[in-house]
């Protein structure tokens, strides 16, 4: 079974019914991307990342975190509605 599969109609399964492996992959990608983006933009932590010229990067990182948190919430809602 592929890691990310999509049905013929509707949203992909990893959005509506995420599994633990989906959470592990997307959370690790988010954390790695967050660290690499901050390191690249701030010259390896020699500058403060909370400057006005890093606003767009900050917004993108917050939105990615929001989507990752949404994936976790969907996982927990599905677990509570389908006890095994």
C-alpha positions in Angstrom: 0.0 0.0 0.0 1.5 3.4 -0.9 2.1 5.9 1.8 -0.2 8.5 0.3 -3.1 7.2 -1.7 -6.1 9.1 -3.1 -9.6 7.8 -3.9 -11.2 8.4 -7.3 -13.5 11.0 -5.9 -13.0 13.3 -2.9 -10.0 14.4 -0.9 -7.0 12.1 -0.4 -7.2 9.5 2.4 -4.3 11.0 4.3 -6.3 14.2 4.9 -9.6 12.7 5.9 -8.3 9.5 7.7 -4.7 10.0 8.6 -2.8 7.1 10.2 0.2 7.1 12.5 2.7 6.8 9.6 1.1 9.8 7.9 1.5 11.8 11.1 5.1 10.7 11.5 6.0 11.6 7.9 4.3 15.0 7.9 5.4 16.1 11.4 9.0 15.2 10.7 8.9 17.0 7.4 7.4 20.0 9.1 10.0 20.1 11.9 12.9 19.6 9.4 11.6 22.2 7.1 11.1 24.6 10.0 14.7 24.2 11.2 16.2 24.4 7.8 14.2 27.5 6.9 15.1 29.3 10.1 18.8 28.4 9.7 18.9 29.5 6.1 17.1 32.8 6.7 18.9 33.8 9.9 22.5 32.8 8.9 22.6 29.8 11.3 21.1 31.5 14.3 23.4 34.5 14.3 20.4 36.8 13.7 17.1 37.2 15.5 14.4 35.3 13.5 11.7 37.7 14.8 12.6 40.6 12.5 10.3 42.5 10.2 12.0 41.3 7.0 11.3 37.6 8.0 7.5 38.2 8.3 6.6 36.3 5.1 8.7 33.3 6.1 7.1 33.4 9.6 3.6 33.4 8.1 4.4 30.5 5.9 5.8 28.5 8.8 2.8 29.3 11.0 0.4 28.2 8.2 2.3 24.9 7.8 2.2 24.3 11.5 -1.6 25.0 11.4 -2.1 22.4 8.7 0.1 19.9 10.6 -1.9 20.5 13.8 -5.1 20.0 11.8 -3.8 16.6 10.6 -3.2 15.6 14.2 -6.7 16.8 15.3 -8.3 14.8 12.5 -6.4 11.7 13.6 -7.6 12.1 17.2 -11.2 12.8 16.1 -11.2 9.6 14.0 -9.7 7.6 16.8 -12.4 8.8 19.3 -15.2 8.1 16.8 -13.9 4.6 15.8 -12.7 2.9 18.9 -10.9 -0.4 18.1 
